[in-house]
Amino acid sequence: MFNHLTKPVVQYNQEKVDPYVTRLVEWIDQEIKNEVVYDFAFIGVPLSKSSMSFSGAHLNPEAFRQLWGGFTTYNIDNDIDLAALKSVDLGNVKMHITDIKQCHNNIEEALKEVKQQFKKTTLITIGGDHSITYPIIKGLKDDTKAKIGLIHFDAHLDVRDTSFGGRFNGTPVRSLIETETVKGDHIVSIGIRDFANSKAYRDYALEEGITIYTANQVYERGIAPILEESVAALKDKCDEIYVTYDMDVMDQAYVPGAPAIGPGGLNPQDIFYTAAELGKLEEVTGIDIVCNDPSKDFRDVTARVALHIFLNFAKGYYIRKHSAQ
């Protein structure tokens, strides 16, 4: 059905073991069902050759899927069950064994293909390193021609000069700007951390119009007003909003599998809050979650946090969808 997607390495037993409990693995279809309008479609991108440091992030899509048997669809705080929504796993983007540019082209084409068929579906892409955000958004833009705004959760600005090594995991934001896929003043970066960036790249980001909120500003002001400001600014300028979560935006205590961990990052509850709030917005048409290396993770801690970013996003989506009915 899709030229640039392949089945996941492992597919999971979807048999119901308890009639009173719905596990994620029972909820997420592993084959597309005709006539179903899906709320969410998962796409794995097993790419980490484009990481500037060693990373096993290509293993993350399968680590993410393996947790589906351990969590349920029920949100007790809001008394809602995600099982009322529809979701499907479309598999992984095909990767070339050595050619990073070809891998990026495959990602772009895969997202374009998927969006053409699933126009009303929110796409959930699981990386992989952060280089994948550039071809994802480029593929979405090629299909819709919309003005896309980007909310970028990261410890790093990701605007490294592409002259030094091409398009890799330190360049997705700069790549979007250089190719005029997303305008600089349509980008908000949240959680940028001390001693993880350079003055030259900060200056470049500000010159291009990127709005920067540091991790310390989040601690001082709180995440809620910063997210509200970010959304309001992008709604005024853009047709759609895309969201990217780099796991290293959080403190190293919470995400031992993030390749570029460091102290002073955000906490999971703040990140979960943003995901739930962004899920409530019809302008948000896709998210990606990147930069977990399962080979460095401890008891799947980082993968579990990544999964809960999606679950909180889905919670917000459910609230929006059902409040409109």
Helices and strands as residue ranges (DSSP letters): E 5-6, H 24-27, E 28-29, E 40-45, G 57-59, H 60-66, G 67-69, E 74-75, E 80-81, G 82-84, E 87-93, H 100-117, E 122-127, G 130-132, H 133-144, E 148-153, H 172-178, G 184-186, E 187-192, H 199-207, E 211-214, H 215-221, H 223-237, E 240-246, G 247-249, H 268-279, E 284-290, H 301-323
